[in-house]
Amino acid sequence: MVPLRYSRTYHRFPLFYPVIFGGAPFVGEGILSNLSLMGCSVLCDREVLCGSDVRVSVLLPHQTLALSIDLGTIKWVRGCEFGVEFLRLPLEARQRLNRMLRIELIEFLKARSERRESLELLNWGG
């Protein structure tokens, strides 16, 4: 039997921000390593349990309030890294996340377009 392929619905952007997270049996600090509208990955030095509910606060640069994910589920754990699916975000947090990721998407598309243009120039000139 062929294993099912897993594909993400939303693009995850590589971002590195401090986070504080907590669930019933654990509390810890770590570094967010990527972020999307519906989830993130976190690097930390604590052991967490797959399937646990978790609350995550992302400390964003140049902002006084943390981005607060009220409820998420730990979907996978690989050594010092784990993935969180967001289940509940306050409206204000969802709006901030949307704005932040919109900016990241624009930057991503600009960089990709510039790389394509550079490759076309190299191919044309060669």
N, C-alpha and C positions, 0 to 999 in steps of 0.2 A: 504494500500500500504506500502511495506517495504522500509524504507529509504535507499538510496545508501550509502555504506561504502566508506569513504575517505581513501586512502592510499597514502603515500608519495613515490615518485620515488627514492629519495636519502635519505640515513640515515642522520639524524641530530645528530651532536655531541654536548654534553653539554659542552660549553665553556663560559667563563665569561670575556669579554673584554669591556672596555669603548667604546662607540659609540657617534657620533654626527650625527644627522639626520635633514633633512629639507624638507619641501614641500611648496606648495603655501601659505597655511594659518598658518604654524607653523614651528618652529625651536626648537630643544631640544637636551638634552643629556640623555644618559641612559646606560644600561648595556646589551650587547648581551648575551642572555641566551642559545642559541644553534645556530648551523651553519651547512649548507649543501652546495653542489655545486650550488643549485638553490634558496636558501633562508635562512632566519634567523628569530629568535624571539628576541624582544627587550623589556626590562623592563624599564619603565620611569615614571616620575610624570606629564607628559603632556597629554592632550587629543589629540588624532589624529583621523582622519576620514578614515573609511574603504573605500577603492577604490581610495584613494589619491595616486598620484605619489610622490615618495620620493627619496631623495639622501641620502646615508648612508656612513659614514667614520668610519671604525673599527680601533681602536688604538691597534695594536698588540705589545706584549712584545718584547723587544730587537730589534725593527725595527724603523727606523727613519721616514719612510713614512707610512701613514695610508693606509689601504686597502680601495680603493674607489669604491663604487658601484654607477655608474653614474645615473642609473635609476632603480627603483623598484616600485612595487605597494603594498600598504597595503591591504592584503587579508583578515585579520580578526583582531578584537580588542576585548579583554577581560579585562576589568578594566584597570590596569596599564601595560598590556602587549599587544603587537601587532606582527603580522607576516608579513614579507616582502618576496615577490617573486622577485628575481632578473631578470630584463629584459635586462639591458645593463651594461656590465663591460668592461673596456679597456682590451686589450690583456694581458698586463703586470699584471693587477690585477687578471685576470682569471688564469694565470700561478701561481701566488703567492698563490691564494686560492687552486688550485689543489695540490700544493706541501704541503701546510699546512694540508689539509684534508687527504692526503696520509699518512703523519706521524701519524695523529690521528687514522686513520684506522688500521695501523700497531700496535699501542699501544692498541687499542680496542681488536684486534684479539689475541694479546699476553696475555692480561689480561683474556680474555674468555678461552683461552687454559689452562692457569695456574689454573683457577677455576675448570675446568673440571678434570684436573689431580689431584687436591686436593680432589675433590669429589670421584673420582675413588679410590684413596688411602684410604679414610675414609670408603668407602663401602667395599673394599677388606679386610681391617683390622678389620672390625666390624663383 
